Every structure is written in structure tokens, then in C-alpha cells.
Amino acid sequence: MAGDREAGTAVVTGASSGIGAEYAAQLARRGWDLVLVARRADRLATVAERLGDGVAVTTVVADLADQADLVRVTERVAQDDVSLLVNNAGINGYGAFAAADAGLLAKVLGVNVVAPTVLARAALPHMTARGRGAVINVASLLAFAGSLPPVPLPHRAVYAGTKGYMVTFTRTLAAEVAATPVRVQVVCPGLTATEFHLGAGDTPVSGRERVHDEGGMPPADVVTASLSALEAREVVCVPGLRDADAVTRLTAAERALREDSGLVLAPRYRPATGDGD
Ligand SMILES: NC(=O)c1ccc[n+]([C@@H]2O[C@H](COP(=O)([O-])OP(=O)(O)OC[C@H]3O[C@@H](n4cnc5c(N)ncnc54)[C@H](OP(=O)(O)O)[C@@H]3O)[C@@H](O)[C@H]2O)c1
């Protein structure tokens, strides 16, 4: 594959398996040097070894839910050789909300929301100053579909909420930097064949490489879609969506909602005034 014109150093979080390991592989083939971040040192080393000698690879063992570790990763992302940040690490914390461990839910917010936000904040100033760079945020189709059937719903309110944040954060930031050369993308995979569903995310998965029982899209296809969308400057990338106009229709529905919403209380909320009401 031809190298990327803009290749420099890419930081990929959650690079020890699944979609993140695939970003590492595809970016290495395009000539990017890599900084790979995750908790499992052994798995990061395996991913790094598979990338071969053609590119410089550094691994950073860090728990993005841990404040001190996040600071270490943030300092690396803030260095001005970083031209691409892939905020991919994520955990699901699945479980009935009212019974869920509050500490685990805080961790889901830390890994899925706080870390990507802080890392993007570290990357944007030097990308903007140099006039090039990109941030890819990995969300999920559940950002849009979290409340849709099947009934009963799988227990995923906080996870879907974090991915909704990623979509809104990215789209709003993309509008903010639209006049600059910096590109921002959110990728929304559906079910993907990774280790993601083997655990809730509180402890790393070890030893097992089983995919979800229902299979899913190969992670290679998710990453191919994302990198192709980046070249096309597509802000919302949905790898399995055949009709890309669905995203345009969503934007049109949002615009209508905002434009139809005035400063006068909607009649249906007005208190009844008696007399036949
Ligand atoms: N698989 C799906 O069906 C699916 C669908 C839509 C979106 N996604 C999203 O895709 C992204 C990647 O997930 P995946 O499917 O590739 O699953 P995965 O194979 O489980 O990968 C998750 C990655 O995140 C890392 N990670 C988890 N907790 C971390 C922490 N506290 N600190 C640092 N790294 C951490 C993991 O590494 P360590 O365990 O070594 O830390 C691993 O490298 C996630 O954001 C997920 O929400 C997945």
C-alpha cells in the first residue's frame, strides 16, 4: 500500500487487541511510526513485534482510568511529532444500571469519555499550530441505537451514553476546527469481531481470543472504512452503513428540531386553565 503523504507519529490507545491492533497494523503499512497504549504489556509487545522493522514503534503500558497514567500518556500526545491520535480504547461495563458497581461505571466514563477528551485537548494545539493532524474517536453504533429494540434491551445505558458523548463531542469539535487543516472523525462500528464482549472492562482479558458469539465485522474492515473516511474528510464514519445519506438525514432532522424550537413554551406543556380543559 502506498504510504500516507502526512505520515508521522500516530498514537493509538487500546492497541493491544481488536480494532486498535488493526489501526496499528494498517497505519504501519502506510508508513506511520507508532506509539501504542494499553494495560497489557505482553499483548502490546506481540502487536509491536508483528509490525516489523519498517517503522518505529513505542509501547506505553498505561491504564487510562488511572490519573497518573493518563498524565503520562497526555504528555506523550502533547509532543509535536504526533500527527494522528486514535482514541480507540473503550470498555463496556455492561450490566443492569441500578445494580451496577458504581466504581466500574466511573471507570467506563474515565476510559471512554475523560481520557479521549483530555488526549484530544493535548493534541489539538500543536496540530493546529503546525497546520496538519487528525484525531479519530472510536464510538459505536449504539450512540444512535442504544435505546432501540431488541426488547428487553441489553444493559448498556452508561456505555451507550459514553459513545453518544463521543459522537456529539466529535461533531461539535469538527465544526469548531472546520476552518483549519486539522481533521476530526468519529467512527461508529456495529458489532465487531473482537474480544470486547469477553469482559466488562474492569480487568483485562487474558488468554482467550474468542470473538463474540454472533461474530461481527472483521476489525480490518472497520479500520479500512475509518482511514478511507479520513481521506474523504467524512466526520461521521459508519463502516457498515450502505446509504451514507442516512447521516445527512440525521443532520436534517436535528436542524429541524432546533429551528422548530422557539423561545415560547410549547402548547402541550401549558398548564390546563379549566373551562373545558
Ligand atoms: N467490538 C465491538 O462490537 C465494538 C462495537 C462498537 C464499538 N467498539 C469500540 O471499539 C473500541 C475498541 O474495542 P474492541 O472491539 O477492539 O475491543 P477489545 O479488543 O476489547 O479492545 C479494547 C482495547 O482497549 C484497551 N483498554 C481497555 N481498558 C483500558 C484502560 N483502562 N486503559 C488502557 N487501555 C484500555 C484494551 O487493552 P488492555 O486490556 O490491554 O488495556 C484493548 O486494547 C472500543 O472503544 C469499543 O467501545 C467495539
The ligand as an ORCA input file, in Angstrom:
! r2SCAN-3c Opt
* xyz 0 1
  N     -16.344     -4.976     19.374
  C     -17.465     -4.325     19.118
  O     -18.523     -4.933     18.820
  C     -17.462     -2.824     19.125
  C     -18.543     -2.161     18.508
  C     -18.569     -0.766     18.518
  C     -17.533     -0.053     19.092
  N     -16.493     -0.718     19.687
  C     -15.448      0.108     20.293
  O     -14.201     -0.218     19.706
  C     -13.155      0.137     20.589
  C     -12.130     -0.986     20.616
  O     -12.737     -2.143     21.139
  P     -12.501     -3.594     20.519
  O     -13.782     -4.058     19.956
  O     -11.307     -3.606     19.678
  O     -12.308     -4.441     21.854
  P     -11.020     -5.003     22.584
  O     -10.325     -5.992     21.730
  O     -11.506     -5.419     23.929
  O     -10.070     -3.732     22.705
  C     -10.200     -2.762     23.716
  C      -8.856     -2.116     23.886
  O      -8.954     -1.108     24.897
  C      -7.892     -1.315     25.837
  N      -8.288     -0.854     27.152
  C      -9.360     -1.246     27.881
  N      -9.354     -0.650     29.073
  C      -8.268      0.147     29.085
  C      -7.711      1.004     30.068
  N      -8.280      1.172     31.273
  N      -6.568      1.668     29.788
  C      -5.972      1.499     28.573
  N      -6.447      0.701     27.612
  C      -7.578      0.027     27.875
  C      -7.646     -2.809     25.803
  O      -6.330     -3.119     26.209
  P      -5.901     -3.668     27.657
  O      -6.952     -4.606     28.136
  O      -4.579     -4.301     27.366
  O      -5.787     -2.437     28.493
  C      -7.807     -3.110     24.326
  O      -6.591     -2.863     23.657
  C     -13.804      0.432     21.943
  O     -13.858      1.830     22.143
  C     -15.231     -0.108     21.772
  O     -16.144      0.605     22.563
  C     -16.427     -2.077     19.701
*
